[in-house]
Amino acid sequence: MALQATIETRRLPTSQALARIGRAVRSNRKATAGTALLAIFILVSLFPGVIAHDNPTLDAYAPHLGLSSAHLLGTTAYGQDIWAQLAWGTRNVMIIAFTAGLATTAIAVLVGIAAAYLGGLWDASLNVLTDVLLVIPLFPLLIVIAGYAHGGGTLVLIVVITATSWSYTARQLRSQALTLRGRDFLEAARVRGERKLYIIVVEVIPTMTSLIVASFLTNALYAVLFASSLQFIGLGDPNTVSWGTMLYWAQNNAALQTGQPLWALAPGACIAALGAAFALLNYAFDEIGNPALRPVRVRPLKRGKPRA
């Protein structure tokens, strides 16, 4: 009974773990900056019509217009407003980032933690599947699969990225879960007669919250980069309004050579800024989860009062 009471006090519920992460994020400068950047992109994706009133696909204006109050970034070679395309394209990018990031992380959690905890044949089988995906170069594999689904929309990109990107995260989570197999609170759960699924979901996963969140941020970042790259080389739906398709059409029309640099630079800058937001949050969670990575704060020495 004493052992069980000690274990229950040591094991934090998910709500308390998330609250602790929230406090850590507010106290970390990198996390604060990343959260602010990410919040801006989320708000733009939710309400693009508030900051861009034009239809992003409507070619109702003269082509090759420069910067003005009516067109903040000018117009494309087809007479479309670049600012409207940038704002409305944010929604597509954020859908890919969060959907593919969550799906990839969920598969990695199930495969990695289940393989580590169940062991035996389960671990061997899941390890073979993970190793096969790890040895295949990821981006060429994405190109091949997306090439067969040529012209696929957002859903196709999400499915392709999710199906090919979970193996590395699964390997990380499996390694972490292996260190927890012999912990006292798991032994206590087995003694109580809890089912394996209950132990994995309720006992193991909450103890790995910070690592899972960091894995999601990494997966979301790579989802944006992979999707934008596939759209840029023409393996997405060119009629979708997204940052990657903006780069595709800008490259096809030689925007940098014809005096329309913002058509290419604006979406590229947005991809870099969103990547920086995810990277800052990822670095912050590394520092939160690993005390050895936290910056050392030097406190000024207190000087005693001079003697009379």
C-alpha positions as CSV (number, residue, x, y, z in Angstrom):
1,M,0.0,0.0,0.0
2,A,2.8,2.4,0.8
3,L,4.5,1.6,-2.5
4,Q,1.3,2.2,-4.4
5,A,0.6,5.5,-2.6
6,T,4.1,6.7,-3.4
7,I,3.6,5.8,-7.1
8,E,0.3,7.6,-7.3
9,T,1.8,10.8,-5.9
10,R,4.7,10.6,-8.3
11,R,2.6,10.0,-11.4
12,L,1.0,13.2,-12.7
13,P,-2.3,13.1,-14.5
14,T,-2.4,14.4,-18.1
15,S,-4.1,17.7,-17.1
16,Q,-1.4,18.5,-14.5
17,A,1.3,17.5,-17.0
18,L,-0.2,19.9,-19.6
19,A,-0.5,22.6,-17.0
20,R,3.2,22.2,-16.1
21,I,4.1,22.4,-19.8
22,G,2.0,25.6,-20.1
23,R,3.9,27.2,-17.3
24,A,7.3,26.1,-18.8
25,V,6.3,27.6,-22.2
26,R,5.5,30.9,-20.6
27,S,8.8,31.1,-18.8
28,N,10.9,30.2,-21.9
29,R,11.7,33.0,-24.4
30,K,12.1,30.6,-27.4
31,A,8.7,29.1,-26.6
32,T,7.1,32.5,-26.2
33,A,8.4,33.7,-29.5
34,G,7.4,30.5,-31.3
35,T,4.0,30.6,-29.8
36,A,3.5,34.2,-30.9
37,L,4.5,33.4,-34.4
38,L,2.4,30.3,-34.6
39,A,-0.6,32.2,-33.1
40,I,-0.4,34.8,-35.9
41,F,-0.5,32.1,-38.6
42,I,-3.4,30.3,-36.9
43,L,-5.4,33.5,-36.7
44,V,-4.7,34.3,-40.4
45,S,-5.7,30.8,-41.4
46,L,-8.9,31.0,-39.4
47,F,-9.9,34.5,-40.7
48,P,-8.1,35.1,-44.0
49,G,-11.0,37.2,-45.3
50,V,-10.5,39.8,-42.6
51,I,-7.1,40.9,-43.9
52,A,-7.6,40.0,-47.6
53,H,-10.9,40.9,-49.1
54,D,-10.1,39.8,-52.7
55,N,-10.7,36.4,-54.2
56,P,-7.3,34.7,-54.5
57,T,-8.2,32.8,-57.7
58,L,-10.0,35.7,-59.5
59,D,-8.0,37.3,-62.3
60,A,-9.9,40.6,-62.2
61,Y,-7.0,43.0,-62.2
62,A,-4.3,44.1,-64.5
63,P,-1.2,41.8,-64.4
64,H,2.2,42.8,-63.1
65,L,0.9,45.6,-60.9
66,G,3.3,46.8,-58.2
67,L,2.8,47.5,-54.6
68,S,-0.1,49.8,-53.7
69,S,-2.8,50.3,-51.1
70,A,-5.2,48.3,-53.2
71,H,-2.7,45.5,-53.8
72,L,-0.2,45.3,-50.9
73,L,2.1,42.8,-52.7
74,G,1.0,43.6,-56.3
75,T,-0.6,41.2,-58.7
76,T,0.5,38.1,-60.5
77,A,1.1,37.6,-64.2
78,Y,-2.6,36.4,-64.3
79,G,-4.0,39.5,-62.6
80,Q,-4.5,37.8,-59.2
81,D,-3.9,39.6,-55.9
82,I,-0.7,38.2,-54.3
83,W,-1.7,39.3,-50.8
84,A,-5.0,37.5,-51.1
85,Q,-3.3,34.3,-52.3
86,L,-0.8,34.5,-49.4
87,A,-3.5,35.0,-46.8
88,W,-5.9,32.3,-48.1
89,G,-3.0,30.0,-48.8
90,T,-2.2,30.0,-45.1
91,R,-5.3,28.0,-44.3
92,N,-4.2,25.1,-46.6
93,V,-0.7,25.1,-45.1
94,M,-1.9,25.0,-41.6
95,I,-4.4,22.2,-42.4
96,I,-1.5,20.1,-43.8
97,A,0.8,21.0,-40.8
98,F,-1.7,20.1,-38.1
99,T,-3.5,17.2,-39.7
100,A,-0.3,15.5,-41.0
101,G,1.6,16.3,-37.8
102,L,-1.1,14.9,-35.5
103,A,-1.7,11.8,-37.7
104,T,2.0,11.1,-38.0
105,T,2.6,11.5,-34.3
106,A,-0.5,9.4,-33.4
107,I,0.8,6.5,-35.6
108,A,4.3,6.8,-34.2
109,V,3.0,6.8,-30.6
110,L,0.9,3.7,-31.2
111,V,3.7,1.8,-33.0
112,G,6.6,2.9,-30.9
113,I,5.2,2.6,-27.4
114,A,3.3,-0.6,-28.2
115,A,6.4,-2.2,-29.6
116,A,8.4,-1.2,-26.5
117,Y,5.9,-2.3,-24.0
118,L,4.5,-5.4,-25.6
119,G,7.9,-6.8,-26.6
120,G,8.3,-10.2,-28.2
121,L,6.8,-10.8,-31.6
122,W,5.0,-7.5,-31.5
123,D,8.3,-5.6,-31.0
124,A,10.1,-7.6,-33.7
125,S,7.3,-7.2,-36.3
126,L,6.8,-3.5,-35.7
127,N,10.6,-3.0,-35.7
128,V,10.9,-4.6,-39.1
129,L,8.2,-2.3,-40.5
130,T,9.9,0.8,-38.9
131,D,13.3,-0.2,-40.2
132,V,12.1,-0.7,-43.8
133,L,10.7,2.9,-43.8
134,L,13.9,4.3,-42.2
135,V,16.3,2.9,-44.8
136,I,14.3,4.3,-47.7
137,P,15.2,7.9,-48.6
138,L,12.0,9.8,-47.6
139,F,11.8,12.7,-50.1
140,P,12.4,10.5,-53.2
141,L,9.8,8.1,-51.8
142,L,7.4,11.0,-51.4
143,I,8.1,12.1,-55.0
144,V,7.4,8.6,-56.4
145,I,4.1,8.2,-54.4
146,A,2.9,11.7,-55.2
147,G,3.8,11.1,-58.9
148,Y,1.4,8.2,-59.1
149,A,-1.3,10.4,-57.5
150,H,-0.4,13.3,-59.8
151,G,-2.6,16.3,-59.3
152,G,-3.8,15.1,-55.9
153,G,-5.2,17.7,-53.6
154,T,-4.6,18.5,-49.9
155,L,-6.0,15.2,-48.7
156,V,-3.7,13.2,-50.9
157,L,-0.6,15.1,-49.7
158,I,-1.7,14.5,-46.1
159,V,-2.1,10.8,-46.6
160,V,1.2,10.5,-48.5
161,I,3.2,12.5,-45.9
162,T,1.6,10.6,-43.0
163,A,2.1,7.2,-44.4
164,T,5.8,7.7,-45.0
165,S,6.9,10.0,-42.1
166,W,6.1,8.3,-38.8
167,S,9.0,5.8,-38.6
168,Y,11.7,8.1,-37.2
169,T,9.4,9.4,-34.5
170,A,8.3,5.8,-33.7
171,R,11.9,4.8,-33.2
172,Q,12.5,7.7,-30.8
173,L,9.4,7.0,-28.7
174,R,10.2,3.3,-28.6
175,S,13.6,4.1,-27.1
176,Q,12.1,6.3,-24.5
177,A,9.3,3.8,-23.7
178,L,11.9,1.0,-23.2
179,T,13.4,3.0,-20.3
180,L,9.9,3.0,-18.6
181,R,9.1,-0.7,-18.7
182,G,10.6,-1.5,-15.4
183,R,9.3,1.5,-13.5
184,D,7.5,1.0,-10.2
185,F,4.2,2.6,-11.3
186,L,3.9,0.2,-14.3
187,E,4.6,-2.7,-12.0
188,A,1.9,-1.5,-9.7
189,A,-0.5,-1.3,-12.6
190,R,0.3,-4.8,-13.7
191,V,-0.3,-6.0,-10.1
192,R,-3.7,-4.3,-10.0
193,G,-4.6,-6.4,-13.1
194,E,-4.9,-3.5,-15.5
195,R,-5.1,-4.3,-19.2
196,K,-2.1,-3.6,-21.5
197,L,-4.0,-1.1,-23.5
198,Y,-5.0,0.8,-20.4
199,I,-1.4,0.8,-19.1
200,I,-0.1,2.1,-22.5
201,V,-2.7,4.9,-22.8
202,V,-3.1,5.9,-19.2
203,E,0.2,5.1,-17.5
204,V,2.9,5.3,-20.2
205,I,1.8,8.0,-22.6
206,P,1.2,10.8,-20.0
207,T,4.8,10.4,-18.7
208,M,6.1,11.1,-22.3
209,T,3.9,14.2,-22.9
210,S,6.8,16.6,-23.5
211,L,8.6,14.3,-25.9
212,I,5.3,13.6,-27.8
213,V,4.6,17.3,-28.1
214,A,8.1,17.9,-29.4
215,S,7.7,15.1,-31.9
216,F,4.4,16.6,-33.1
217,L,6.2,20.0,-33.7
218,T,8.9,18.3,-35.7
219,N,6.4,16.3,-37.8
220,A,4.3,19.4,-38.4
221,L,7.4,21.3,-39.6
222,Y,8.4,18.5,-42.0
223,A,4.9,18.2,-43.3
224,V,4.9,21.9,-44.3
225,L,8.3,21.5,-46.0
226,F,7.5,18.3,-47.8
227,A,4.0,19.5,-48.9
228,S,5.4,22.8,-50.2
229,S,8.3,21.1,-52.0
230,L,5.9,18.6,-53.7
231,Q,3.6,21.5,-54.7
232,F,6.6,23.5,-56.0
233,I,7.8,20.8,-58.3
234,G,4.2,20.3,-59.6
235,L,3.2,17.1,-57.8
236,G,0.3,18.8,-56.0
237,D,-2.9,20.3,-57.3
238,P,-1.8,23.5,-59.1
239,N,-5.3,25.0,-58.7
240,T,-5.1,24.8,-54.9
241,V,-4.3,28.1,-53.2
242,S,-1.2,27.4,-51.1
243,W,2.3,28.8,-50.5
244,G,3.7,25.8,-52.5
245,T,1.5,26.4,-55.5
246,M,2.3,30.1,-55.4
247,L,6.0,29.2,-55.7
248,Y,5.1,26.8,-58.5
249,W,3.3,29.4,-60.6
250,A,5.9,32.1,-59.8
251,Q,8.7,29.7,-61.0
252,N,6.7,28.9,-64.2
253,N,6.3,32.6,-65.0
254,A,9.9,33.5,-64.1
255,A,8.8,35.9,-61.4
256,L,12.3,36.8,-60.3
257,Q,13.4,37.6,-63.8
258,T,10.3,39.6,-64.8
259,G,10.3,42.1,-62.0
260,Q,7.8,40.2,-59.7
261,P,10.1,39.1,-56.8
262,L,7.3,39.3,-54.2
263,W,5.3,36.6,-55.9
264,A,8.1,34.1,-55.0
265,L,9.7,35.8,-52.0
266,A,6.5,36.3,-50.0
267,P,5.4,32.6,-49.8
268,G,9.1,31.6,-49.2
269,A,9.4,34.0,-46.3
270,C,6.1,32.7,-44.8
271,I,7.4,29.1,-45.0
272,A,10.6,30.2,-43.3
273,A,8.7,32.1,-40.6
274,L,6.3,29.1,-39.9
275,G,9.3,26.8,-39.8
276,A,11.0,29.1,-37.4
277,A,7.9,29.0,-35.2
278,F,7.9,25.2,-35.0
279,A,11.6,25.1,-34.6
280,L,11.6,27.6,-31.7
281,L,8.9,25.6,-29.9
282,N,10.8,22.4,-30.5
283,Y,14.0,23.8,-29.1
284,A,12.0,25.1,-26.1
285,F,10.5,21.7,-25.4
286,D,13.9,20.1,-25.6
287,E,15.1,22.5,-23.0
288,I,12.0,21.9,-20.9
289,G,12.3,18.1,-21.1
290,N,16.1,18.1,-20.6
291,P,17.4,20.3,-17.8
292,A,21.0,19.9,-19.1
293,L,20.0,22.0,-22.1
294,R,18.5,24.9,-20.1
295,P,20.6,28.1,-20.2
296,V,22.3,28.9,-17.0
297,R,21.2,32.1,-15.4
298,V,23.9,33.9,-13.4
299,R,22.6,35.7,-10.4
300,P,24.4,38.8,-9.2
301,L,26.4,38.3,-6.0
302,K,25.0,40.1,-3.0
303,R,27.6,42.3,-1.4
304,G,27.6,42.6,2.3
305,K,27.4,46.0,4.0
306,P,30.8,47.6,4.6
307,R,32.0,47.5,8.1
308,A,32.2,50.8,10.0
